[in-house]
Amino acid sequence: MDRKEYEKRVDFKKLPEHIAIIMDGNGRWANRKFMPRTMGHKAGMEALHRTVETCAEIKIPVLSVYAFSTENWKRPAEEVNYLMQLLVEYIDKEIAELHRNNIKIMITGDYASLPVECIKSIEKALKRTKDNTGMIFNIALNYGSRREIVKAVNSIAEKISKGEIEPGNIDEDLISSLLYTHDIPDPDLLIRTAGEMRISNFMLWQIAYTELFITPLLWPDFDRDALMQAIWSFQQRERRFGGLK
Ligand code: FPP
């Protein structure tokens, strides 16, 4: 099917409530163009701008993006610093438009250990958009799903030791309520760019029944048509959540 066809076939009355994206392939995009990896991230920032704009326009209730993982610290300091700088640049540049579009910013992950300029930008953005009622734009920063689960388990252990809960009463709802994502629904659709068939420690608990869409497109090349293709593909699936039709 021609790429332009997908949008015509999407049922805009049955959109996923929560789309999550693993934005991969910035480095490969830059390599192919004989450019430094940082240029790939810069182009990735533009792809992010387009994607947020389209999701807000078609009224996706929640969009989550994996911007920096707990494992990304292993990259060379120069690249890590560039990503941190880009985050500040992204927020400062986009905040007015995000706010105008009634978008509420949310952060999942331990952003308190990011450089102080990042923390300042993030907190300014959270404060400015906190009362917005449109799309929730969740940015995963210094996020790792296993670390998030460990944090929840520790907090349960503490509640038990204080006598606030009985060990036999731990259930799925309790665990979900202790994750960063307690206020948002689980993703319906997880998109990963750059063709890799893995989850990379992203929302392991939350994606138990999420539909996956993997595209070979590198993140900087991800566009409106690719998003529509992912949504269209999601709408062709029959979700059974372990049951029968
Ligand atoms: C993966 O590409 C991408 C990242 C690790 C960072 C994601 C960042 C952006 C999309 C841009 C900026 C946005 C913000 C909010 C900071 P990769 O470097 O792993 O690509 P590769 O696998 O081809 O090397």
Residues whose N, C-alpha, C, O or C-beta is under 5 A from the ligand:
A	BS01	FPP	M23 D24 G25 N26 G27 R28 W29 H41 G44 M45 Y66 A67 L83 L86 L87 Y90
